[in-house]
């Protein structure tokens, strides 16, 4: 059994699931998901819930005992005393609950290491795993698992028809919590209009006539600094699209310009078209908080990131 701990928003959960799936496949065992973070953590709205239920994936969830044993959570002094008593009294169930014999794997960066696939059965994965290299051996299976479970709503179908009416590309403008949470602003950074203008010019030169569909949690702000571009459509958030519909619509485009966001990373990766053009920012973060050298796939292009100061 491999256990993957899920944290954060939909994009983060997709990376964690995909890495767990790849390791479970390598070990010829089952993948289980630890979702305790969503019960224990507050203040992360709108990212504080399990979000993989919109996909056609065979989710199995770990029990508390399974997660404790697999992760090897360090014991307190009182827990160690209780464990001693449990052993003396032959309370095997309580002993299993308390023992600390797990195989916790908590990487300190996004950087892929081939040693990942040498991790043994019983590993508890607790990390971000933000590179396709972690799941490349099972990429076809990942695509199947990330098929969308529910039919689109009527508003989403209208937008889809517009996307499919001609050459299309999504432009993802992430602001929202990057602005409202000062820590995100300092560590992740808010991409400026300069990045988007340069990326749009580049994409338009490669694909003349492409129509740009802008997805943003701040559509008025996105419309303001992208004004002046023709063939550009701001997707109205008042259409009441859910997160999975938004991801599906973005992935229905032929090309993409991504923000420094795991959500638009996955939208671009899910575009299953030969010859697609994807442009991503480099560096990914305004601060050097992670080694992101493996984050952007080799088949994508990068554009120099410019951040709002």
Buried (B, 14 or more C-beta within 10 A) or exposed (E): BBBBBBBBBBBBBBBBBBBBBBBBBBBEBEBBBBBBBBEEEEEBEEBBEBBBEBBEBEBEBBEEEBBBBBBBBEBEEEBEEBBEEBBEEEBEEBBBBBBBEBBBBEBEBBBBEEEBEEBEBBBBBBBBBBBBBBBEBBEEBBEEBBEBEEEBBEBBEEBBEBBEEEBBBBBBBBBBBBBEBEEBBEBBBBBBBBBBBBBBEBBBEEBEEBBBBBBBBBBEBBBEBBEEBEBBBBBEBEBEBBBBBBBBBBBBBBBBBBBBBBBBBBBBBBBEEEEBBBBBBBBBBBEEEBEBBBBBBEEBBBBEBBBBE
